Amino acid sequence: MAKKYLITGGAGFIGSAVVRKLISSTPHQVLVVDKLTYAGNLDSLASVAGSDRYKFVRADIVDAQRMRAVIGEYQPDIVMHLAAESHVDRSIDGPGEFVQTNVVGTFTLLQAALAYWNTLDAGRRSGFRFHHISTDEVFGSLGEVGFFHEEYPYQPNSPYSASKAASDHFVRAWYHTYGLPTLITNCSNNYGPYHFPEKLIPLMILNALEGRSLPVYGKGDNVRDWLYVDDHAEALILVAEKGRVGGSYNIGGWNERTNIDVVRAICGLVDEMAPNADIGSREKLVTFVTDRPGHDLRYAIDAGKIERELGWRPAETFETGLRKTVAWYLDNRAWWERVRSGGYQGERLGIAV
């Protein structure tokens, strides 16, 4: 049966992937609510913007009156909350924005959703879901062994992860205190098409393509678990529709790589797919720079629960996903050139202490 999804942050990287999948592969209706900050981009929704099942509202989730009005008017079955400030380096430079959007914004949205949910009849109340999308960074830093699982203690180490941890706790509290049917998912590092080029993979692809320096923090030995964004989008829709109410699910790609190995893989692919005699081997562009303050050593997710309960596993390996990603950036220069024209030029962020 067709449902009505309200997706906050739907013009962002992960949100737009969810919207594209919902419109292209399901009968559901979608309302995107997005403030359109630097990382929100309607170009990422161009392929579905003509659908009569798609609508867009420009609004800030911190605006309580507006959120109540939008939710009350649209009457969603599922609120999928992806709107967030999400870049660790930016949170080091300006943590206040992260508290406002990620903590106050989530609280405001919960209050609006709860007020709406309380007006529904019994059938629609039981079918409603508030799905909050979070990060594995709330769990802190792993040692060389072990994995983050759903019961792992929260130990956030950056202003970004602290703000997301707080928002997770608010969502859980609204379930236990008020009965709001909530779901939480914590994902590992995403990559893929339409990714804003301040993040590691798209930044390295574009700098390698242009023959610019490839800055790698410290020795490049920090480890991340990489998840292709379309795999993540599929998992999010599955959790929203079939996940156990009040629970949480970890979503990961089973793809651990050190940062330097990621950068070297990108160099090899760009050399292969966009050779440039003037630049030569891209690997010689790698430059090791002073590490980020409080840089967590390793993240790795145990995604066993979502596989056991819902049957989800990622379709892409890191190798297949990265090749698709590099190819997309090579084929979609117009998209990232418009993004760069908005002001971000690939400069170093997150060095304020």
N, C-alpha and C positions, 0 to 999 in steps of 0.2 A: 504494500500500500504506500502511496506517495506521502512523504512527510514534508514539513516545512522546517528548514534549517535556517537559523540565524547565526551567522559566522562573524565574530568580531575579529578584526585584523585580517580580513579576507583578501585584502590587496597586498599583503606581505608575502614572503617567500613560501612558508608552509601553508598559510591560509589559502593562497591563490591555487596551490596544487590541489587542495581539498575541493575548492570550488570547481575547478576544471574537471576533476574526476566526478563530482556529483552531477554536473550538468551533462557530461559526455557519456556517463555509464549508468546512471540511475534515473528514475522518474521524478526525483525529489525537486522541490522548489528551494531556492536559496536567496536569502537577503544578506548582502555583505554590509557590515557596519565598520567603517574605517576612518580614522582621523586624517589619513594620508600625510603622515610625517615623512621624513626623508626616505624611509625604507618601504613605504606603501606606494604602490605603483599600479595604476589602472591599466597600463600597457600589458601587465601580466595576466589580465583578465580579458584581453581583447578577443580571444578566440571563443569566448562564451557570452560576451556582452550582448549579442543579438538575440539570445534565447529569451522566450517569453516566460521562462521559469527562473530568470535571474533578475534581481533588483539590487540597487546600490544606494546606500545612505551615507553621506559624509557626516560623522559625528564623533565626539570624544566620549569614551566610556566613563570618564570622570564626571560627566554632566548627568547628574541623577535624574533631573526632570526629563531630559531628552531620552535617556535610556528607558524610563518608565513608559514614555509615549511611544517610542519605537517598538518596544516589545508588546505593549498593549494593542497597538494597531496591527502589527504583523501576525500576532497569535502563533508563535512558533511551537513546534513539537520538540525541537532540540535546539538548545543554545550551545554552540561550540565556541569556546572562548580562547582565541589565539592572540588577541591584541596584547602586545607587550613590548617594552624596550628590552632588547635581547643581546646587545653586544657588550661583552665583559670590559673591553678597553674603554668604551664610552662610559660605563658605570664607574670606572675609576676616576675619569675626568669630571663627571657630573652625576653623582649618585641621587640627587634630589628628584630628577625626572623619573628615575626607576622606582622610587618610593611612590610617587604620584600615580604613575600609570599601572604598575604591577601590583601594588598593595591597595591604594585608595581606589583605583579603577576596578579591581576585582571585587572589592567590598561593595562598591556602588552597583556593579552589575548583579551581584548576588542579591542585594536588596530589591532591585527591580524585578529580577526573576522570581524571587520569593513572593512578592506582592502579586505578580501575574499568576503564578502557580496556585495561589490561594483562591483565585477567582474561578478556577476551572472545575468542571464537573468530575465525578469520581473516575470515569474512564480516561479522560484526557490527563488528569493528575497522575494516574498510574503510568501513563505512557510518556510523560514528559521527562527530559533529561537535561541536566546542566553539565556539560563536559568541559573540564578545565585542562588545558594542554600546558605541561610544564617540562622540566629539564632534568637530566641526570646530575647536573651541577649542584643541585640542592644537597646531594649526599656527600659532597666534599671531594677529597682526593683519596684514591686507592693506592695501596702499595703495589708491588710487582705481581702479586697474585690476588685472586678473588674477583668477585663481581658484585655490582649493585643489584640487589633484589628489592622486592616491594616492602619488606620489613626492615630494610637497612636504615640505621639512624641518620637523621639529618645533621649535616655539619658544613653548612655553606661557608665559603671562604672569600667571596667577592661581593661587592655591593649588589651586582646583578643576581647572583645565586641566593643571597639573603632575601632579596625582594621576592623572588620566585618561591622560596621556602615559605615565607610569610603568607603568600597568596594561596599556596597549597593548604596550609593550616586553616585559613579562613574557609575554604571550600569544604574541607572535612568537618569543620565546626557547624557549618550551615546544614549539613546532612544530619549530624548527630543531635543538634539542638532543635532545629526547625523541621526536620524531615524532608528537606528539599532533595529530590533524587539526583545525586551528583555522581560524577565519575572523574577520576584524575588519571592522566597518563604522563609518564616521565620518559622523555626520549633522549637518545644519544645524538651526537653531532650530525646534522642533516647536510646534504650537499645535493646539487643537481641544477637544472635550468632555473632561470629567473632569480638567482641568488644575488643579493646586494653585494657589490665587490669590495666591502670592507672585511669580509670573512676570508679565512685562509685559502680555501680552494679557488673561488673565483678571482681573488686578488692575485694569486700566483699564476693562474691561467693568463690573465690579461697582462700582467707585468712580463711574463715570459714571451707572450706574443709580441710585445712591443720592445723587447730587449732591455727592460728596466730591471733594477736590482730586485732580488727575491729575498726579502728580510725574514730570517728565521730566528725565533726567540731562543736565547741560551744556546744549548748544543743541539737543539732540535729533537731531544729525546723524550719530550712529553708525548703521552700516548692517548689517542682518542679512538672511540668506537664509531665508525662511520655508517650512516643510514641514508640510502637514496630517498629523496623526498617523495617520489611517487609511491614507494613502498610504505612510507610513513602515512601518507594520505589515505591509502587503503586500510591501514591498521586503525586509524582514527575513526573512520566511518564504521568499521566493524565494531569497535568498542562502543561508540555512541549508540548503536542499534542493538547490540547483543551483550554488552558488558554487564557485570554484576553491580547493581546499584550500591553506592557507598564505598566501592572498592577502587583500587588503583592498579594500573598495568604499566610495566616497563616495556618500552619499545626500543629495540636496538638492532643493529645490522649484523652482529657477530663478525665485525670487520675491524679488529684492532690494528692500528698502524701508528708508528712514531711520526711526528710532524715532518722530520727530515725525509723519511721514506715516502710520505705523501708528496712532498715537493719534488723529489727526484722522479717519482712516477709521472707527475704532471710535466716535468721537463722532457721526459722521454716521449710522451704523447704529443706535446706541442712540436718537438723536433720532427716527429714522424708526420704529423698532419698539416703542419705549417712551416716547412723548412725555410730558413732564411740564411743565405750564405754570409751576409753582412754581420749577422748576430752570432752564427755558429751554434755550438752546443749550449743549450740554455742552462745546463747545470753549473756552468762557470759563473752564472749571475747570482748564485746563492751567496748571501751575506749573513753571517751570524751577528745578531744585535743583542743589546742588553735585555735580559728577560723581563717579562711582565711582572709587576709586583703581585705576590701571592699566587703565582701560577701553579695550579694543581698539576701533579705529576701524571696521573693516569685516571681515565674514566673507562669503565667497561660494564656493559649491561647484561644481566641474565634475563633474556627474553623468553624464558621457558614457560612462564605462567600464561602469557597470551597465546602461545602455541598450544599448550595443553587445553585451555578452556575454550578458545575461539578458533583454533586451527590456523593461525597466521604465522607465516614465515616470510622473510624478505625474498623477493624474486631476484634481485640484483646482487651479484658479488661486488666487492670494491672495484675489481678490475673492469667488469662490464659497465658498472655505473659511472666510473670515472671517464671511461672512453666516451660514453654518451654525453657526459657533461662537457668535456672539452669540445666535442663536435658541436654541441649546441651553441657554445660561446663563439666558436668560429663562424657558425652559420647565422648568428643573430647579433651582428655588430651594431645594428641600429638601436636595439634595445639597450645595450650597456653604454653606448655613446650618449644616449639621452639621459641615462642615470648619472653618468659622470658630469654631464653638463649642469646637473643640479648642485654641484659644489664639491662633492667628495672626489678627490683626485688620487686616492691611494696613499695618502700620507699616513705616517705613524700616529696611532691613537693610544691612549692609556699609559702615559708616562708620568702623569701627575701623581705625586705621592703626598 
